[in-house]
């Protein structure tokens, strides 16, 4: 009787090669985790998984464990495809402007900012708060209509209809009268628009580019989340507001309305904001713009000492995250935080609770109605630990609040596009401003006070009393916090 299958030396060699490949892949994944995973707990999990689960363990690590976001961004920078034009675009001072004595207890925060951020503190600026589209859009449109030479606009989302139609018309008119108009819209953010700004501006003479087109890869991360408008290098608008009808709260449908803030900026810090836009423009177009018209003389016009902070995964430091941590450690009396997406990691939770246990009064103002329910679930999973350590949490009543503010001791304020979540602090490109100014801080404090008036406090008993299915849902959502 013949044997239907006989193993030959070739079969033995193939089997040995397969087994060797499995071992090598497992060892490679384990070794890579040991070398590059900063969190030892994460490294331990990946090492065990890679060595004990053949093929699947190493494959899982290759797909989910490697931080491709930072690596890809750094490769772009090393190849000269992204930022790093410090010496070629505009003048950058070597030292930060001195702070008044009232900010003495924040000197360490200044030192930290000088070490992790490229831009220095600029004195003599004016920052004006603009609430919702009702105040922000008319001010922005008026500046566009007065433009003489250049308009540089960057927005994560720019709708070509509704409120965006006014911007389309104003930009087109500016281009027709000879103003050089440049617009950057994030390629993923464009997908939120029913009518894209690109289509609405076609043939208008406006040079509009997409940031990281999806044709180059389905990148959910590495998005340009910055919001910035600069006119003639003399006046700028920045903050957290996209160009959308839903920011006009009085006109939008109640379930679509979105409360937010934007800021009009004047003074020397505009040069740093301009540099940020021009670096992004070089990335999207390959066109290096460093003409004098982009950097006119900027004179002191008020008392705000401001640092522009452009952050992203191509940077050596996690600037915004470290500055937030530094601010928490510098706080003496009070910290107020308002953000739509609050998903703190362990270091952030420890920093918040440490400050609270030192006696700092910390208040978190979060939206009671979130446009991303799974983010709200993940956020509420951290409420218990924060409330237990004396941090006050308030949820603002509808409509949805997209405002991002961080204030320390009623004298220092962080404003801009970044949320307190992994996506903003580690995965996307953001633009914030660190503001040392008592008058501006007082304006922000009044805004906080009004927001508290339409908020409800969250009690520890309320969190403890959640039904088991809800607690399980929130905990499960928190497992995905690095990807939210």
Helices and strands as residue ranges (DSSP letters): H 9-36, H 40-52, H 56-60, I 61-65, H 68-78, G 101-106, H 107-116, E 122-131, H 132-145, E 150-155, H 163-176, E 180-186, H 187-190, H 197-200, E 207-211, G 214-216, E 228-231, E 235-239, G 245-247, E 258-259, E 261-266, H 270-285, G 292-294, E 304-311, H 319-330, E 334-338, H 346-357, E 361-367, H 373-380, H 383-388, E 392-396, E 400-401, E 405-408, E 412-416, H 422-422, I 423-427, E 430-436, H 438-453, E 455-457, H 460-464, H 468-479, G 481-483
